[in-house]
Amino acid sequence: MYQIDKIELCNDKSERVWVHVWAEIENSCLKISGHDLGNAPNELLGSDEFEYWYNFDEKNTEALISLLTKDENDIKNVLLENFGGLDGCNKLKEFCNKNGIEYKYMSWY
């Protein structure tokens, strides 16, 4: 059973946008949450606040983790290495699409 406390994947602030993304695994289910604030989301969406979530069920969390690491202790580092930074969510989507890993995506603005 996988479990990790919330870790920060991105906390990047510029004049146009502040991107803050977290990951956590609770009850063996991965959840990645993001929050973009500033002028960039306002110009694109008409709101200066954009929130989004990637939710993985237990089966797809297991598939993702098993493709990334063989050691349960490395989960935090592997998530940071593969999906950290400003482009992390795009890398996550690409990786999941390439490997047939399913998730539910939700957003709010």
matplotlib code that plots the C-alpha trace (Angstrom):
import matplotlib.pyplot as plt

x = [0.0, 1.5, 1.3, 3.2, 2.5, 2.0, 5.1, 5.7, 6.4, 6.5, 6.5, 7.5, 6.6, 7.1, 5.6, 2.8, 2.0, 2.6, 2.4, 2.1, 1.7, 1.6, 1.4, 0.3, -0.7, -3.5, -5.0, -2.7, -4.3, -2.1, -3.5, -1.7, -3.2, -2.2, -3.0, -2.0, -2.5, -1.8, -2.1, -1.4, -4.4, -6.5, -5.5, -6.2, -9.3, -10.7, -9.9, -6.7, -7.1, -6.9, -7.1, -6.7, -6.4, -5.2, -6.7, -5.4, -7.2, -5.3, -4.7, -3.3, -1.3, 0.4, 1.1, 2.6, 4.8, 5.9, 7.0, 9.0, 10.6, 11.3, 11.8, 8.8, 11.2, 12.0, 8.5, 8.9, 12.2, 10.9, 7.8, 10.0, 12.5, 9.9, 7.0, 8.5, 8.9, 6.8, 6.4, 5.7, 2.0, 2.6, 5.3, 2.8, 0.1, 2.6, 3.9, 0.4, -0.8, 2.3, 1.9, -1.8, -2.2, -5.7, -6.6, -9.4, -8.7, -10.7, -10.3, -11.9, -11.4]
y = [0.0, 3.3, 6.4, 9.7, 13.0, 16.0, 17.1, 20.2, 19.5, 23.1, 26.5, 28.9, 32.6, 35.2, 38.5, 36.9, 33.7, 31.8, 28.0, 25.8, 22.0, 19.3, 15.5, 13.1, 9.4, 8.6, 5.1, 4.0, 6.7, 9.4, 13.0, 15.8, 19.3, 22.6, 26.2, 28.9, 32.6, 35.8, 37.6, 34.5, 32.5, 35.7, 36.3, 32.7, 32.0, 35.3, 34.5, 35.1, 31.8, 28.3, 25.1, 21.6, 18.0, 14.7, 11.8, 8.2, 5.2, 2.5, 0.3, 3.2, 4.6, 1.2, 1.1, 4.6, 3.9, 0.5, 2.0, 4.7, 2.9, -0.5, 0.9, 2.3, 4.6, 6.4, 7.5, 11.1, 11.6, 9.9, 12.0, 15.2, 14.1, 13.1, 15.5, 18.4, 22.0, 24.2, 21.5, 18.7, 18.3, 18.1, 15.5, 13.6, 13.6, 12.5, 9.7, 8.4, 8.6, 6.7, 4.0, 3.6, 5.0, 6.4, 9.3, 11.7, 15.4, 18.2, 22.0, 25.1, 28.8]
z = [0.0, -1.1, 1.1, 0.9, 2.5, 0.3, -1.5, -3.6, -7.3, -8.4, -6.7, -9.5, -9.4, -12.1, -12.9, -15.0, -13.1, -9.8, -10.4, -7.4, -7.8, -5.1, -5.1, -2.4, -2.2, 0.2, 0.4, -2.5, -4.8, -6.3, -6.4, -8.1, -7.5, -9.1, -8.6, -11.1, -10.1, -12.0, -15.3, -17.5, -16.4, -16.5, -20.2, -21.1, -19.1, -17.9, -14.3, -12.3, -10.6, -12.2, -10.1, -11.5, -10.2, -11.6, -9.7, -10.1, -8.7, -6.9, -10.0, -12.1, -9.2, -8.9, -12.6, -12.6, -9.6, -10.8, -14.1, -12.4, -9.5, -8.0, -4.4, -2.5, -0.6, -3.9, -4.7, -3.7, -5.5, -8.6, -8.7, -8.3, -11.0, -13.5, -12.9, -11.0, -12.3, -14.6, -17.3, -14.8, -15.5, -19.3, -18.7, -16.5, -19.2, -21.9, -19.7, -18.8, -22.4, -23.7, -21.0, -21.0, -17.4, -16.8, -14.5, -14.0, -14.7, -13.2, -13.3, -12.0, -12.7]

ax = plt.figure().add_subplot(projection="3d")
ax.plot(x, y, z, "-o")
ax.set_aspect("equal")
plt.show()
